[in-house]
Amino acid sequence: MNDIKVIQTEQQHRAYLEEVHTLIMKMPQSGTPESDRLELLTVLIEAYENTKYPVEPPDPIDAILFRMQEKGLKQSDLVPYFGTRSRVSEVLSRKRPLTVTMIRELANGLGISTETLIGVVTPNKHQPKENVDWSKFPIKEMVARGWVQKITGRISTENVVQDFISNIGWPLGEAAFKRTLSGEAYSPTTKYALYAWLARVVQRARENTTLIEFQEDTLSSHFLREVAQLSWSEQGPKLAVEYLEKHGIAIVIEPHLKGTMLDGAALKDLNGRPIIGLTLRHDRLDNFWFTLLHELAHLWKHIGKDEMFLDDLDASSEDRREVEANRIAREAFIPRIAWKRSEAFLSPSRENIDALSRELKIHPAIIAGRIRRETGNYQLFPDLVGNGEVRKLFLTANSSEQ
């Protein structure tokens, strides 16, 4: 362990935090080099933060008590995580500290984040403590959808939401909102709803344990074109989801929360896993396909470590990245030169739409949708855009009830 040194910089601190999280997930046996390394890193992190950040960290015992109340657990139910009844009593009464083994078992068994159990935080010393208005989270809708348990007894909205967010390892506060929801002037209520929706999408993406590791060179104009041509099949949306998941991209279909005009989102998880969230707000084939390709374009060209894109594709945007994502999506379906010379563009009709559809091997809904969008006449070809043809494909496979 000669490479482990006393923490001197914030970069070193973050690196050790990431390693602690990785080691805990590996569940090292007590007495092994990995277990000893985990113990030492935890001590160094705690010593650094006690000096660098003299603030009170999240209390691990409060988190355990909250989870017990949420799940209706008794102290005897915690014996498998602590080893004996006496240890349970001693830890919960704060007479005995949590060990690495206990933290590992609680993280895996009760779903409490390791960061909370370790009791470490990484606040920004240049920013004041941030206030979060917990009442603005759409808690009733979150309960109705089964995202969180119904609030009873002494459990507060703050406890419920903190636990919901902490499970994905995201920070919570105005700085987090500004980073993840940048680029749009969201109202306070909408901002909280969007953040909750994003957290739910990440949670569901992580539930898919069958995904292979994503390769950064996967995305290209050719790849997007291959996805676009899957629209030719009646089962196209399902085939597209399967195709993307086989390449390590998580696809989550989660209806939008009330008050949020949202079609889709593109982001990367903490481990670099690309995630696309779709709401199916408009249950139309043209909207599904354009949203999917738009979010793929963001993943390909625009997503950084802490950046996310939330898209209302009914709204116009002057953001160059949104403009570029629109252009890439359009090109994947119909190259610009082919479009300008096509009869479907020059003389829109059902026959010309069908002809171009067959030529390019894409669904006619995509062509009809493009004509409607470019002309601004949404009364055109209402029977061609695939109304009601998307949600039914995913009712049993990938969506949750509104």
PEGIBEL-V359992 format. One record per helix or strand. SS is the DSSP state (H for helix, E for strand). FROM is the first residue (numbers start at 1). LEN is the number of residues. If there is no record, write none. Layout:
SS&FROM&LEN  SS&FROM&LEN
//
This chain:
H&10&17  H&33&20  H&60&12  H&75&8  H&85&8  H&100&11  H&114&5  H&134&3  H&139&6  H&157&10  H&174&7  H&188&20  H&221&12  H&236&11  E&250&4  E&264&5  E&274&5  H&285&17  E&309&3  H&320&14  H&336&6  H&343&4  H&350&11  H&364&12  H&391&4
//
